[in-house]
């Protein structure tokens, strides 16, 4: 996996305030994971790991709902494919085994970080930017 950090870049903004602010929360979660990996998870507690999983599970629930609601509002033509991608990522996040996560935090956080980075580049940068383009076209 290539080098990436979770510093929010305004070029990722869609110009849809609610979605942009939620994406920034996602980056904050990624940043937290990144910081734990930098210290090789030394001193990480089970509570901290549980909070990360809770935050991610909560995020994929409310953010995907809000984004899908927005797409319905603007009659986004690729909504079904987008929802399928959301469901796939949500299933991945919800399938993370808490016991395994706590037993090997560095290994599990590395896998999770890589999945999040892939999601940023494959979904937010590409798919969500398509929503932005469609929305801007409607607005002009």
N, C-alpha and C positions, 0 to 999 in steps of 0.2 A: 504494500500500500504506500502511496506517495505521502509526502509531508503535507500536513494540513493543520491549521489551528482554528479554533472556534471563535475568532474575533469577528463580530458582525461586520459585514461589508454592505454599505448602502446600495451597492449595485445589485444586491439580492432582493431589495425591496420591490414589492409589486405595486406600490402606490395605493394599497388597500390597508388602511391603518390597522384594523383588527387583526388581519392575517399577518401583516408585517410584525406587529408587536408579539404575536404568538410565535412566529419564527425566531424572534430574538430570545424568547424563553427557551426554545429548543436548543439554541446555540449556548445558552447559559448552562443547560444540563450537560451538553457536550463538553463545555469548558470544565465543568466539575469533574467529569470522567477523565478528561485529559490531565488535569492537575493530579488526580490520584495515580494515574499511570506514571507521571513524571517522578513521583516519589515512590514508585513501585509498590504502591498500596500499603506501605509501611504505616502502621498505626490506624488503618481504616477499621471502622467498627461495623458490626452487623447492622446497627441502626442506620449508619450512613449509607450502606449498600441498599438497605430496604427503602430508604428515602429516595434514592436514585430510581429504583424500579417503580416506586409509587409515583414519582414525578413524571416518569416516562409514560406510564400507563394512563395517568390522568391526562397528560398532554395529548396522546393519540386519540383519546376519547373526545375531549372538548374541541381540540383544534380541527380534527377531521370533520366533526359535526358542523362546526362553523364554516369551514371551507366548502363542504358539500352543500350547505344551505345557500352560501353565496353563489355557487355554480348554478344551482337550481334557479335562483333569482334572476340570473342573467341568461338563463337557457343555454348554458355552455354545451356545445355539441359533443364533446368527448367526455362527458361526465361519467358514463358507465365504466370506461377504462380507468378513469381517475379513481373512482370509488373502489374498483377492484384492487388497485395498487395500495390504497389506504388499508383495505381489509387485510391484504397480505402482510404489510408492515405491522399493523396492529396485532395480527395473529402471532407474528414473530416476537414482538415485545411481550405479549401476554403469555407466551409459552416459555419464557425464561424461567428456569427452575431456580427458585430462591436458595435451596440447599446447595446446589452445585455452584451457584453464584457466590455464596459465602465461603464455600470450601476452597475455591480457587479464584479469588477476586481479581488478581492480575490477569490471568488467562481469560476469564469471562468478561472483564471490562475491556480488554483488548478486542475481543470479538464484537462486543457491543459498540465500541468506538468505531470500528471498521464498518459495521452495518450503518451507523449513523452518518459517517462520512459518505458512504455510497448513496444513502438516501438524500443527502444534501445535493450531491452532484447529479444523480439520476432523476430525482423527483423535484426538488425545489428549484434547481437551476434550469431544468428542462421543462418538466410538466407544469409547474406552477407559473413559470414565465409565459407559457402558452396561454394560461388563463389571463394573465396581465395583458398580453397582446390582443386577445379577443375582447376583453373589457375596454381597452383603449379604443379599439375599432368601433365598438358600440357607442362610446362617448363622443366620438368625433363627428 
